[in-house]
Amino acid sequence: MVFGQVVIGPPGSGKTTYCNGMSQFLQLLGRKVAVINLDPANDSLPYECAINIEDLIKLSDVMNEHSLGPNGGLVYCMDYLEKNIDWLESKLKPLIKDHYLLFDFPGQVELFFLHSNAKTVIEKLIKQLNLRLTAVHLVDAHLCSDPGKYVSALVLSLSTMLHMELPHINVLSKIDLIESYGKLAFNLEFYTDVEDLSYLQYHLDQDPRSAKYRKLTKELCEVIETHGLVNFTTLDIQDKESVGNLVKLIDKSNGYIFAGIEGSVVEFSKIAAAPIDWDYFRTAAVQEKYMKDDEIDFDD
């Protein structure tokens, strides 16, 4: 049984940096890690990858040969990978004996909720190689400072969850920069727990661009709340404690915490139902560390 992560998210959300930092952290824990780059547009890798899709197909060659733009070229590359899945399986087989796998996917979001290529590739790998994978969906934390962009991130997260059909963790990445684009309207917990989006309506109405689509936004928020699937954890990839808390969550979602354990159903249940010790760090401690409180002048 092999465990790993499928790292996805919009361009600029920090997927490649995440794979680099996560691989280093897991190695410190004693795990042998293999990073698989499946992003043909990623020509500058900060990590040493065990498998690189550029050995199979290059985005620049596809764009030149077929007169395609970057998005069309990436769709073509994923389609080509799906048709040549045997190549990827043969590369993975020597690694699955003792490695933890990190799959670095392209940032084009349509690949994960419109097209089926990436999903089919993952499903075939899971079936053929008996993989236990968790989808780690990165969203730039600074989107929380713009209510309209935050709602868009929620819709994207929900669509991706429903399409991918994997154990799924949504992550507000770059949490250390969360207020770099402006102060948040609510506490961090409001954005991570996604409980009552009606409170966003007032702030959306203050923006003429968002007010124009008020009815649409309201309907989208109701869809998100009706499903009740989306929430976020936070991550500062340069902070060991932050990465460690995320690893605990990932290990629980894909079953890594059960690896090597022999016991009864009752013992497994005790582990699965254990208290979630990372919950405090997901909200209150993170806010205290990275977000400035309003200063009150008691002399006034």
Rosetta blueprint (number, residue, H / E / L):
1 M L
2 V E
3 F E
4 G E
5 Q E
6 V E
7 V E
8 I E
9 G L
10 P L
11 P L
12 G L
13 S L
14 G L
15 K H
16 T H
17 T H
18 Y H
19 C H
20 N H
21 G H
22 M H
23 S H
24 Q H
25 F H
26 L H
27 Q H
28 L H
29 L L
30 G L
31 R L
32 K L
33 V E
34 A E
35 V E
36 I E
37 N E
38 L L
39 D L
40 P L
41 A L
42 N L
43 D L
44 S L
45 L L
46 P L
47 Y L
48 E L
49 C L
50 A L
51 I E
52 N E
53 I H
54 E H
55 D H
56 L L
57 I L
58 K L
59 L H
60 S H
61 D H
62 V H
63 M H
64 N H
65 E H
66 H H
67 S L
68 L L
69 G L
70 P H
71 N H
72 G H
73 G H
74 L H
75 V H
76 Y H
77 C H
78 M H
79 D H
80 Y H
81 L H
82 E H
83 K H
84 N L
85 I H
86 D H
87 W H
88 L H
89 E H
90 S H
91 K H
92 L H
93 K L
94 P L
95 L L
96 I L
97 K L
98 D L
99 H L
100 Y E
101 L E
102 L E
103 F E
104 D E
105 F L
106 P L
107 G L
108 Q L
109 V H
110 E H
111 L H
112 F H
113 F L
114 L L
115 H L
116 S L
117 N H
118 A H
119 K H
120 T H
121 V H
122 I H
123 E H
124 K H
125 L H
126 I H
127 K H
128 Q H
129 L H
130 N L
131 L E
132 R E
133 L E
134 T E
135 A E
136 V E
137 H E
138 L E
139 V E
140 D E
141 A H
142 H H
143 L H
144 C H
145 S H
146 D L
147 P H
148 G H
149 K H
150 Y H
151 V H
152 S H
153 A H
154 L H
155 V H
156 L H
157 S H
158 L H
159 S H
160 T H
161 M H
162 L H
163 H H
164 M H
165 E L
166 L L
167 P L
168 H E
169 I E
170 N E
171 V E
172 L E
173 S E
174 K L
175 I H
176 D H
177 L H
178 I L
179 E L
180 S L
181 Y L
182 G L
183 K L
184 L L
185 A L
186 F L
187 N L
188 L H
189 E H
190 F H
191 Y H
192 T H
193 D H
194 V L
195 E L
196 D L
197 L H
198 S H
199 Y H
200 L H
201 Q H
202 Y H
203 H H
204 L H
205 D H
206 Q L
207 D L
208 P H
209 R H
210 S H
211 A H
212 K L
213 Y L
214 R H
215 K H
216 L H
217 T H
218 K H
219 E H
220 L H
221 C H
222 E H
223 V H
224 I H
225 E H
226 T H
227 H H
228 G L
229 L L
230 V L
231 N L
232 F L
233 T E
234 T E
235 L L
236 D L
237 I L
238 Q L
239 D L
240 K H
241 E H
242 S H
243 V H
244 G H
245 N H
246 L H
247 V H
248 K H
249 L H
250 I H
251 D H
252 K H
253 S H
254 N H
255 G L
256 Y H
257 I H
258 F H
259 A L
260 G L
261 I L
262 E L
263 G L
264 S L
265 V H
266 V H
267 E H
268 F H
269 S H
270 K H
271 I H
272 A H
273 A L
274 A L
275 P L
276 I L
277 D L
278 W L
279 D H
280 Y H
281 F H
282 R H
283 T L
284 A H
285 A H
286 V H
287 Q H
288 E H
289 K H
290 Y H
291 M L
292 K L
293 D L
294 D L
295 E L
296 I L
297 D L
298 F L
299 D L
300 D L
